[in-house]
Amino acid sequence: METLKYWKKGYDVVVCHTKPSGSGWKEITEEEYIQVRSTLNQIAELKCKLSCTDYKAIKYAEGQYTEEEYAPVKAAREELRVQIRQLLATLE
């Protein structure tokens, strides 16, 4: 019986017995796989938080919020983007 192997290509990770089709796949350890999956889950959570404030950005763009009202939301959204970029950088 073949053992499972862990593969990474860009931001994609898979578990299978043989190398996935296509070029660019690199074999990684189980620990690396777990770390990448954890990082991808963190990114997904941050993107969800970002999308939860999209309606506020739209309201601001439509003039329904003043600059002062929107400033804390804008700062929070930028902080989420910074965190996402930092996590993405760890995957490269």
N, C-alpha and C positions, 0 to 999 in steps of 0.2 A: 504494500500500500504506500502510495506516495504521500509525503508530508506536505502540509500546506506551506506556501511561501507568501511573502508579503512584497508588494510591488508599489512603486511610486512613480508618477509621471506628472510633473507640474504640481497642481493642487489635487490631483486624483490619487487615491490609494485603493488597492484591491487586494483580496486574499484569494489565491487559487493555487492549484497544483503545478501549473506550468506558466511560463512567461506569457502575459497577455499579447494578443496580436498587435502589430504596429510597432513603430520605433519609439525610442525614448524612455522605455520602462527600465527602472533601476530596482534591483532587489534590495530590500531593507530588512532590518530585524523586526521582530514582533514588538519590541519596546519602541522603536522608531514609529512603527505603524500606530501604536496606541497614542503616542505623543501627537502625531499628525491628526488623527481622528479627534483628539481632545481639542487641539487648536482649531480645527475646522468647526467643531461644535461651538466653541467660544465665538468665532467669527459669525456664525449663524445667529447666535443669541444677540450679538451687538447689532447686526443688520436688522433684526426684528425690532429692537428698541429704536433704531433709527427710523424705520418705516412707521412706527407708531406715532411719530411726530410729523409725518409728511403733511397731514392735513393742516397743521399749524403753519408750515412753510407756505402752503398754498394760500391760506388765509392772509398771511403777511404779504405775499406777492399780489394778492387781489386788493390790498389796502384795508383789510379788516382788522389788522393789528398795527399798532404804531411801532416805531423802531424800539422805543423803550419797553414795550410789552413783549416784543419778540426777542430782544437781546439775550435773555437767559436761555431761551430755547435754542437760539443760534449757537451760543457757546456750548451748550450740551451736545448738540448735533456735531459740532466740529470735534469735540473731545471723543465722541464715538468713532468718528472717521479716523482720528489719530490712532486710537486703539486698534481699529481694524487694519490700518496700514502697518502698524508695528507687528501684529500677529502674522499678516501675510508675508512680511519680510523674513520671519523665522522659518517659513516654508520654502524659501528659495535656496 
